[in-house]
Amino acid sequence: MEKSARNIAIDAYRGLVMLLMMAEVLELARVSKALPGNTFWAFLAFNQTHVPWAGCSLHDTIQPGFSFLVGVALPYSIASRLARGERFGKLFLHALWRGLLLAALGIFLRSTDKTQTYFTFEDTLTQIGLGYPLLFLLGWRKPKWHWTALGAILFGYWLAWALYPPVPGVFTGFLAHWNKGNNFGNAFDVWFLNLFPRVTPFVQNDGGYLTLSFIPTLGTMILGLEAGQWMRTAQAGLTRRLLAAGGIGIAAGLLLHFGGICPIVKRIWTPAWTLFSGGLCFLFLAAFYWATEIKRWRGWAFPLAVIGMNSIAAYVMAHFGEQFFPNTFRIHLGPHFFAFLGEAYAPVLRGMAVLACYWLILWWMYRRKLFLKI
């Protein structure tokens, strides 16, 4: 099969992930609240919010998708740099630098509305940055190293939580070890995050998010690394292999959850969540690969690829533009410009205009080959 210079499936899938993140400006929960009893908008609102604890919505697949795709892209990146004559030492230093920059960028973006640097390490960029050097080292090893590392990470992380005293909460019995509150990960953060300067002492993240989630997040990236190696070598039956891996991951996560061994909780990135969400990522990737590489249907993927090829720019833009564009519209178009279908629909119409602005900027950058990379 003829291979394109870039793998469109990877760019398009990454573009979908970033689009889902940027689409928070649609404020579907506000529309649903303004239209009580409307199941259509309630369904959309549910899938644009994180579930309170156990379970999964479409919005919950954003962070694992982004992390998974970091692993998928790594074999391509290593091969490209080796073809340019670069050596392991230089590449490893770059991996360390990239991990540091990703973590620093995550901290910077979370600090923009604070009175001082806000040192927490639970957001997508920082979690990836903390695990990226280890992922890079695994990228030079054979698959048996990947699976061994994945097993060690998931079992070791599960055991650490299982040995920590449980607290009352959503779960009862053995699963109470993974309740929100004084769990193993939060106990670490109470010690670790209070080593940094803070306005007030750290007690608990309101959403339950944790620094140590970068460890099972590395597991998600390892799953992506394996998928990336399958794709780069263009093995026969790749779509079936991706589908099989997706089914196995989802089944394993559900078995751990309903078997009372480990719950599926994205906010603390449980081992069951790593397997379940990793399975979903395999299925997404299989669908994009089948459509763009097998069927060669690529025209529809172009708008997504424009976003996916500039994912860091899209990520930063979504953080800085979510207030800038609505405020600009309000100043120049008036406060009720988007209420022409009724006030209930104004948030989603305004959000669509913001998304269009995001995409046009990314398209302009694409046309001029301006790609923000770390």
N, C-alpha and C positions, 0 to 999 in steps of 0.2 A: 504493500500500500504506500502511495506517495505521502510523505510527511511534509507538513507545512513548516515554515521557519519558526513559527510559534505554535504551540498547541492551543487551538482555539477553544477547546473544551475547558481547559484550565482557566483561561482568561475570562470566558463567559461565566463559568461557575463562580469565580471570584467576583465578577461583576454583579451577579445576583446577590451574593452575600453582602457586598457593600451597598447595593440598592436597598436591601431590606433594612440595613442600618440607617441609611440616609432618609428612608421613608418614614422615620419617626416624626418628621415634620408634618405628616398628614394628620396627626392627632386623632386617630380613629376612635380612641377611647372617649374623647370629648364629643364626637359625633354620636356615638352609641349612647352616651349619657343623656344627650339632648333628645334622643329618639327612644325612650324606654319601651321595651317590649318588641323592638324590631330585631328579629333573630339574625338577619343578614349583617347588620352593622355590629351586633354583639359578637358574631363569629369573627368578623374582621378585627374587632377590637381585641378579642382574646388572643389572636395570632400576632398582634403587634405589641404584646406585653409579655413579660416574663411570668411564668407561673409562680405562685407564692412560695412553693417549696418543692414537693415531689411532682414529677410529670414533665410535660414538654409541650411547648407551643412552637409555631414557626419561628417566632422571634428568638426562642432559645437556641435555635440552630445556627445563629449568626456567628457567635464566638467559636464554637467547634469547627464550623466551616472554614473560617479564616485561619485557624490554627492548623487544621488538616491540610489546607492548601499550601501552607508554608512547607510542610513535609513533602508534598507532591512536587513542588517546584525545586527542591534541593538537588535531586539527581541531575536535572537539567542545568542548574547553576554550576555545579561542580564540573560537569562535562564541558560546559562552555569555557570555563576559566582554564581548565587543563588544556583545551585546544589552543588557547592563547599563550601557552607556555608557562603559566603560573604553577608554583609548587606548593606542597602541603603547608609548609611553614607560613607562607604569605597568606594562604587561604584561611588558615586557622586564626591568624591575627585579625583578619577581616571579620571572621565569624564572631570573635570576642568583641570587636568594635561595634559590629552590627547589633549584637545583643545589648551592649551598653547603651547605644543610641536609642533603640526601641524602648528600653526601660525608662530612659531619661525623657523621651518624648511623651510617654504615657504619664509620667509624673507631672511634666510641664502642662499638659492639656487638662489634667485634673486640678491644677492649681490656679487656673486663670481667673476664677471668681473667689479666690481665697485671699486672706490677709498676709499669708506667708506660704512658702513652699509646703505643699500638702503631700507628705510622704506616706503613700499607701501603694501597694503593689498588686492589686487584684484586677486591674483592667486588662483588656485584650493585649495591647502592645507590650505592657510590662511583663505579663505572664509569658508571652512568646519570647521576649528578650531574655528572661531568666533561664529558659530552657534551651535556647537556640544553640549555644556552643556545644552542649551535650548532643543535641540532634546532629550537628555537623560532624562530630566525631563518629557517630553511628553511621552516617552517610558513607563512610569509607569502609564499612564492615559488611560482611555477607549477611543474608537474611536471617540466618540462625541467631546472629547477635541481636537483630532487631526484635525478634520474638522473645528471646531470653530477657532482654532489657524490659520489654513491655510486661512480661509476666512478673518480673521482680518488682517493677514499679507498682503495678496494680495490687499485687498480694501484700507487699510491704506497707503500702499506704493503707490498705484495708485493715491490716493487722494493727497498725498504730492507732487507728480509730476504735477498733474493736476492744483494745485493751484499756482505753481511756474510760473513766467512769461515765455512765450514761446520765442524761438529764431528762426531765419530763418535757413533753412537747407534742408535736404532730404524731410522732411514732411512739409505739409502746413496745415492750419486750426487747428483743435483741436489737431491733432497728433504732431504738432510742439512742444508741451511740451516735447516730447521725442527725440528731435534732439540732435546731438552731439554738445558739446560746453558748454555754460554757463547754464547747466540744474541744477535741484535740487541736484543730486548726486555730480556733479562737484563743486558746490558751497560749499557743505559740505567738500569735499576734500581740497579745497583751504584753508579753515580754519584748518582742522584737520591735514593734512599731513605737513603743515608748522609749526606745533608744534614740529616736530622732526628735528634733525640736517640734513641739506641738503647742497649739493654743490651749488645749485642754488634754488631759491624759486620755489615751485610747482605752476604751472599754469593750466596744463591740461594733462591728460594721452593721449598719441598720438593715442592709439587705442580706447579711450573713456571708458576704464574700470574704475570701481569705488569701493571704500571701501564698501559703503552701499549696494552693490549687495549681501552681505552676508545675508541680511534680506529675499529677495525672494528666495535666494539659500536655506535658511532654509525651505522654502515652498517646494522646490524640495525634500529635505531630508524627510520632513513629508510625502509626497506621497510615498517615498520608505519605510518609517516606516510602513505605512498601508499595503503596499504590503508584507513586511516581516512578519507581524502578520498573514496575510492570509496564507502565505506559511507555517509558522511554525505550524499552527493548522491544516494543510492539509485538508482544507475544500473541500467538493465535488464541482465539477465544477470550480476548481480554474483557469484553463486555460481560460474558458469563462469569468470569472470575470476579469482576467487581461486584456483580449482583450477588454472587455466592457469599463473598466477604461481607457485604451489607446485610444479608439475611442472617448470617451467623452472628454478627455483632449485635444486631437488634434482638435476636433470640436469647443470646447470652445475657444481655442487660436485663431483659424482662424476666428471665429465669432467676437471676440474682435478686431482683426486686420482689417478685411475687413468692419466691422461695424463702423470703425473710432473711437473706444473707447480707444484702447490701442494697440500699434504695437508689432509685434513679433521681438524683438531685443535682441540677446544673449549678446552682449557686455555690456549692462546696465541691463540685466536680468529683463526685464519688466514682470509684472504679466502675460501678454499674453504668453510670452516666457516660464514662469514657467509651465503654463498649457500645452502648445503645446509640449515642450520638455519632460515634465513629461509623457504625453501621449505616446510619442515615446519610453520612457524608459519602460513603462508598456508593450508595444508590443514586445520590445526586450526580456524582461524577460519572457513573455509568450512563445515566440518561444524557448528559451533555456529550459524552464521548460518542455514544451511539448516534446521536443526532448530527453532530458536526463532523465526525471522522469516518463513521461507517456510511451514513446516509448522505453525507456531504451537504446537509442543509445548514448553511452558514449565514445567509442574509439576516435572519431573525436574531442571530447572536451578536451582530455588530454593535448595537447600542449597549449591550452588556459588556462586551469586550472593551469598549472605550472606557468604561468605568474600571473594569478589572485590570487593565494594563497600567492604571495609575491609582492603585488602591491606597497607597499612603496619602497621596494628595486628596483623594476622596474622603479618607478618614479625618484628616485635618480640616478639610473644608466643612464637613458635617458638624464639627465642633465649633468652628468659628462663625459659620454662616447661619446657624439655626436662629439666631436673633437678628443678625445684620439684615438679611433679606426681608423678613416680615416687618422690621422697623422701617426699612426703606420703602416698602410698599405702602405702609400706613402713612408715612410722611408725604409721599408724592401722589398716591392714589386715593387717600382718605381712609378712615377707619372702617368703613362699611362697603368698600369696593367689592369684596368677595362674597357679600351676603345677597347677591342677586337671586339666588335660589332659596333664600331663607337663612337665618342666622345659624341654624343647626348644621348646615353644610359649608359654612364659611371656612372652618378650619381645614377641611380636606381640599377645598379649592385653592386656598392660599398655599397649602402644602404642595399641591401639584405645581403651582407656579415656582415655588422654591426649588423643587426637584428639577424642573426644566432649566432653571438658572445653573444649578450644580452641573447638570449634564452638558450644557452648552460650554461651560468653562472647561470641562474635561475634554470635550470634543475639540475645542480650540487648542488645547495642549496636545492632543493626539495629532492633529493636523500639522503641528509645528514640531512634532517629535520631542516634546518636553515631558519627560517622565521623571517623577520624583522617586528616587531610590535611596535606600539606606544600606 
